[in-house]
């Protein structure tokens, strides 16, 4: 009997780089489907008219999975980050558990994530769905035809990733993205530092400009790789100063895009406080620094001369080589679809009062009238910006409503 071809809906909200771009694109290229970004009404309309077999959603405490649960659609969870590993079992912890337990299958981006969830299963009885670890490496189509541009004069370090604008934010959960002190050490040692922020906050990085960094506009991924060919090396690492211990420990367990992104551009990687990800490239296509003292930084050029980045390295380190893992994930869910079994849901209502776990009747938009980013209910609200339409539960609504700088509009 000919098997039914899967119909996949990719529902993406709040972030289009990294795992959102890479996982979603490789899946759509190989399994088909439709991508809908930040439009809940369009998602609902598509579900009601087209009846997709599978939804693919992202985690990190988003509530997108609730739409799949409402319509009883099996979902593949891309758990790119695990919020409770970073901030502890506080806001949204039970939402996170519900999201993970009810997935039909799951993609994790690091071995550290898997170890954490296995511990949750052992010590707290979590149901952990079938999963595969797929590192967020570049896509083959993005390195094909990439030309090496002429190098810029001098020593040039590039950083492409999330950036916190203000040094005063270093005591917050995302304070590990406060790179002011690290980058200033490179500049003092004679390097130029270039920043491509993935946080859509280029206009707010005046503190980095003040220490001498060159701040570039956010560009699409393939153009980013092309631009990075001009630089001497790329930076992978995190700030540790004043960062909450749990948040910093998280950086040492996660394995981010930057472990491979600079390799994709054909330039070496310089790691400092980058955790287990540094073991992947050390003495291959990158080096690791023990500190950022002037003498250490001055010794970098000689160390980089010993590295040889080959085309084979670049071709071996693309997500296309993990296609067999995606096949197993999709086949597992489609088996569930073909068998027509009623999915058993593990609900956070076992832990939370049902009134908190219920979906808010209205969709909402949220405006941050303040001057700093605000983290509430698993969301980051950028200053002066209004979100697109959101689907949330009562608990998340209460958390957002509790902040005086967040203005909620019912839709």
Secondary structure as UniProt FT lines:
FT   STRAND          8..12
FT   HELIX           18..31
FT   STRAND          34..37
FT   HELIX           40..50
FT   STRAND          54..58
FT   TURN            60..61
FT   HELIX           65..70
FT   TURN            71..72
FT   STRAND          74..79
FT   HELIX           83..87
FT   TURN            91..92
FT   HELIX           93..101
FT   STRAND          105..108
FT   HELIX           111..124
FT   STRAND          131..133
FT   HELIX           140..143
FT   TURN            144..145
FT   STRAND          156..161
FT   HELIX           167..171
FT   TURN            173..174
FT   HELIX           175..177
FT   HELIX           180..188
FT   TURN            189..190
FT   STRAND          192..197
FT   HELIX           202..204
FT   HELIX           206..210
FT   TURN            211..212
FT   STRAND          214..216
FT   HELIX           221..228
FT   TURN            229..230
FT   STRAND          233..237
FT   TURN            241..242
FT   HELIX           245..253
FT   HELIX           258..264
FT   TURN            265..266
FT   STRAND          268..272
FT   HELIX           275..277
FT   HELIX           278..281
FT   TURN            283..285
FT   STRAND          286..288
FT   HELIX           294..298
FT   HELIX           300..305
FT   HELIX           311..316
FT   HELIX           319..322
FT   HELIX           323..339
FT   HELIX           348..350
FT   HELIX           354..357
FT   STRAND          364..368
FT   STRAND          374..376
FT   TURN            377..378
FT   STRAND          379..381
FT   TURN            383..384
FT   HELIX           394..401
FT   TURN            404..405
FT   STRAND          406..410
//
